[in-house]
């Protein structure tokens, strides 16, 4: 029986969490020349999340745990809510390699889906340790684990928790993921293993996104029937046309209930270029924790506007911005770095 047939589904990120999972950043090639500069803001992120839930951090060994502890002490984080797990990783992007928790509320049970992981189409080997993380977490909790046998990344999907999932054709239909599957077959995997019934496909992602167009940089559910979606206001910017196309398509889409989606437009920061490389800066890469919504900011004139829009979208949480200028050099931000563990 599939997870869906057993009554399991993937809850929305805005549903209550038991914990947030992270993998401590240690791969210098992901932040060439900058990795030490990301730790203060990364620890600020952890500090805020830990105010409302457990934070579980994968580390390679005792030496890395000691280093992480020292950084977190400088940030004055609350260690009562922080745990370390000796789960070796290749990289820090826990959204994509971390455990995908499903819940069955009726039976008060959880299970983990261990999708295949190939570092966004084999771009950044090795990735064997990252690929094994969900199973290590499942073993720790003595949870059942299911292996669909195809590549799927957490940043490529976003859920309303009621049957609808948002994704992009540019990522999930990319031949570097599952070339043997067509769109209909991928939809079957999504529905069977995430417990969904309504799949909404957008097109391209933003410029500079090395994941081939993850949804978490463009369009996110903020409640069961509302999304925020980024739009580029500068018509000369490379992101203008694809984001307008996504906005146009969103307006024609329907939820599992057949209702139209409420759409809130979110601005984009100005182009962020480092060493002649366009980086994937986006306010949509926020993380919804129990107490806060943590939003990447970019020392940009649109920072305050974006924070105000998101605060209006999350009346039950405090929205806080954290400077992501250094973190985005790794081509991702707070959502890419984290994976929620839902409460039952």
N, C-alpha and C positions, 0 to 999 in steps of 0.2 A: 504493500500500500504506500502511496505517496504521502509526504507530510500533510498535504492539503486534505487528502482522504481521511487522515487520522485526526483532523481538526486543528492543525497547527497553522499559524500565519506569522508574518513578519510585522510587528507593530510599527506605527508611525514613530518618528524620532521624538515628537512632542509628547508621547505617552510617557508615563512614569518610568524612570530607570532604577535598576538596582545598582548599576556601576557603569563607568566608562573605561574602556580598554585602550591602552596606548602601547606603543613600542618605542623605547627610548632611542632618540636619534644618535647614531654613531657612525654612519657612513659618510666620510668626508667628501666623497665624490658627489654626493647629493647636494651639498652646499660648499662647493669648492672655494676655499679661502674664507669661508664665513661661518663654519659650523659652530664655533665657540660663541659667536654673536647671537645665535638663536636661543641659547639656553635661558637667559633672563625672561624673555617674553613667553617662551614655552612653559616655564615654571609658573609664571603669572596665570597662564591658562589653566594649569593643573590646580593651582591654589583656588581659583574661582570655582571650578567644577567640583572640587572636594568639599566645598561648603554645603553642597546639597546631595552628594552621593559618594559612593566609593570610587576611587580611581585605582585601577589595576594596571601596573606597568610591567611590560615584558622587558627583561634585561638579559644580557648574555651571560654574565658571571658576577661574582662578588665585587670585583673591581669596578664594574659599571654601576652596580647598585650603590657603591660607596660614592662614586662621582655624582650620580643622580641625587643622592641624599644631600650632598653638600650644596648642590645648586638649589634644591628645594628648600633647604634651611635658609639660604640667603633670601629667598622669596617669602619666607615666613609662612610656608604652607602648613596646613594642619595634618600631621602625620597619622592622626587617629583614623583618617579616612583614606589613607594611601597604603597600598600593598604592592610588593614586588614579586614577580614570578620569574624563575630562571627558565625562560623560554627563548633560546637563541634566535635572533633574526638577522636578515641581511640588510634591512632598511627600516624606515620609520613609518611607512604609510599604512597604518593599521585599519583605516577605512576599507582598504582594498584587500589586505591579506588577513585581517582579523576575523574573529568568529561571527558568523551570521546567526544570531539567536532567534529561534521561533518560539512562540508560546501557544499553549492550549489552555485557555482560561478556565474552561469547564472542568478539566482534570488537574488544574494547577501544576502543569508540567512544562518543561522546556526541552528543546533539542537544538542541536547545532548543525547547520549545513556547511560542509566543507567543500566549497566550490574549488575548481582548479584555479591556480594563480600563475601567470607567466610574465609578470612585470610589464604589463601593458603591451603585449605582443612581442615579448622577448627582447625588449629594448635595453634592459639593464640587468644582465646576468651577473652573478648567480642569484637565484631566487628560491632555491630549494628549502631553505630554512623558513622563509616567510610562508611558503606554500603549506607548511606543516603546522602552523600556529593554531588554526581552529581545532584540530584533533588534540593537540596538547591541552588546550583549554577544556575541551569536552572530557578528556580523561581526568583532569583535575577535579571537575565537578561530578564525575560519574554520570554524564549525560549521554543519551543516545546521539550518534552522529551519522549523518547521511551524506553520501558522496554522489552527486549528480553526474560527475565525470566530464563536465564542460567548464570552460573558463568563464568566470563572472567576477566582477569587482564591485565592492560596495558603493563606490562613488558613481557608478554608472546607473544606479536606480534610486528613486525616491518615492516614498509611500505615504498614502493618507490613512492607512490602517483600517480601511473599510472595503478594500478590494481593488483599489486603483494604484497602479505603479506608473511612474514617468521614467522614460529612458530616451536614448538617442540612437538613430540608425548609424550615425558616424562611428559610434563605439561598438555596439553589440553586433552590427552586421559587418564590421571590419574583418577582412579575411585573415588578419593576424591573431584573431581570437578563436573562433570556431568555424573554420572554412567549410566544414562538412555539413553545417546546418543552415537551413533557410529561415526566413523571418517567422514563419508559422511554427517551425520546430522549436525555435528559441522561445517563442511565446508559451509553448507547452511546458518547457522547463521552468520558466518564470512562474507560471500559474501553479504548477504542481509542487514547486519547492519553496515558494514564498507565500502560497495561499492566496493568490490574487485572482481576479477574474476579468479585469479591465486594464488593458495595456495601452498607454498613450505614447506615441513615438514623435519626438521632435527630431530636428535635423542635425546641423553642425554645432560644435561647441565653440569656445572662444579661441582667438589666436594665442599661440604660445602654450596651449594645453597639450602636453605630450601624451595624454591618455587617449587621444583621438576623440575627445568630446564628451567628457563626463557631465552628467546632468547636474552634479552638485556645484558646478561653476556657473550654471545658467538659470535653472528653475527649481524651486523648492516648495513643498507644501508647508504652510504655517498653521493650518488646521485642516479639518476633513474636507472642506470645499473651497479652500483658498490657496493660491500659490503666489509667491513673489517671483518675478522674472526680470532679469537684467536687460536693460536697453541701452544702446549707445546713442547719445544725442548728437555726436559729431558725424555728419554725413560722410566726411572724408576718411573716417577711421575704418580699418579693415573689419571691425566687428559690427559695423552698422547694419549691413545687409543681412548677414546670417541671423542676427538677433531680431531684426524686424520680421524675418521669415518665421522664426519661432513664435514670436508674439502673434502674428497673423494665424498660425496654425492652432495655437492655444485657444484662440477665440472661437474656433469651430469645434473644439473637443468637448466631450461630455464625461461626467463622472459615472461611476457604477450605477448610480440612481437615475441616470439620464439627465441630471441637472447640468447646467452650464457651470464652468469653473469661474469663481471670482478671481480676477487677476489684478495684482498690485504691481505696478512698474517700479523697478529699482534702478538707480543710475549706475553707471560704470565709472571707475576711477580713470583719470587720464592714463594714456599708455605708459607703462613702466618698463623701461629699457635698462638692462645692465649688461655691460660688455657686448654691446650691439645685439643683444638678444631680447626680444619682446617676451615679457613674463605674463603668466595668466592671472593677473590681479582681478579679483571679483569679490564684491560684497556678498554674493550668494554662497560663498564658502564658509558660512557661519555654522556654529555647532549649538544645538539646542540641548542644554543640560537641564536638570530638574529646577535649578534656581535661577540660572542666567542663560541668556543667549549671547555667546561670545562671537563677535564679528571682527574679521580682519579689517584694519584700516591702513591707509597708505600715504599719510601726510598729504592728503589731496583735498582740493576744495569741495569735493562731493562727500567726504567722510561724514560730516554732520548731517547732511541730508539723508544719507543712507541709514544712519543710526536712528534718526527720527522716524523714518518710514517703518523700519523694523520694530521699533518700540511700539508704534501704533498697531503693528501686526501681532505682537505678543503682549497683550495687556496683563497676563498673569505672571510674567517674568521680567526681570530687569535686563535690559540690553546694554552690553558693555563693548566698547571697541578696544582692541589691542593692536598695537603697531606691528604690521606684518611685512614691512619693507625688506627685512632680512630673511624671514621665513619663506617668502614667496620666491626667493632665489632658488629654493629647492623645488619649485614648480607646483607647490600646493600650499594649503594653509590649514586652519584649525579643523575643518571638517575632514579633510583628507587624512589628518593625523589621528583621528579618533573613531571609535566604534562603540555604540551604546549596547549595554546589556539590559534588556527590558525587565521590569518587575512583572510578577504574575498577578 
